[in-house]
């Protein structure tokens, strides 16, 4: 028996509607419904990888692709002054959906440490 689909798998499979701003064979991207910055986009692989710590060598190309798409979207969304990429891992890391995803945050000055 396979695990139930995550929210992000359902969005990638178009079982749950979302306004996609990027879609290709490897991933989808859409604006976060609870943004933490003026621009807050999620880049989600179609493959169900629970978290970055669960990724394998087989996932190397997918992981790189997610970052390249985030960079492409940063240019499309006008984040020339800078942006942050975040990948949460596990409950203490802020992971709320057990499906690897990249947060692209920008549109304001982002402080460090994030908190």
Secondary structure, 3 states (H helix, E strand, C coil): CCCCCCHHHHHHCCCCCCCEEEECCCEEEEECCCCCCCEEEEEEECCCCCCHHHCCHHHHHHHHHHHHHHHHHHHHCCCCCCEEEECCCCHHHCCCCCCCEEEEEECCCCCCCCC
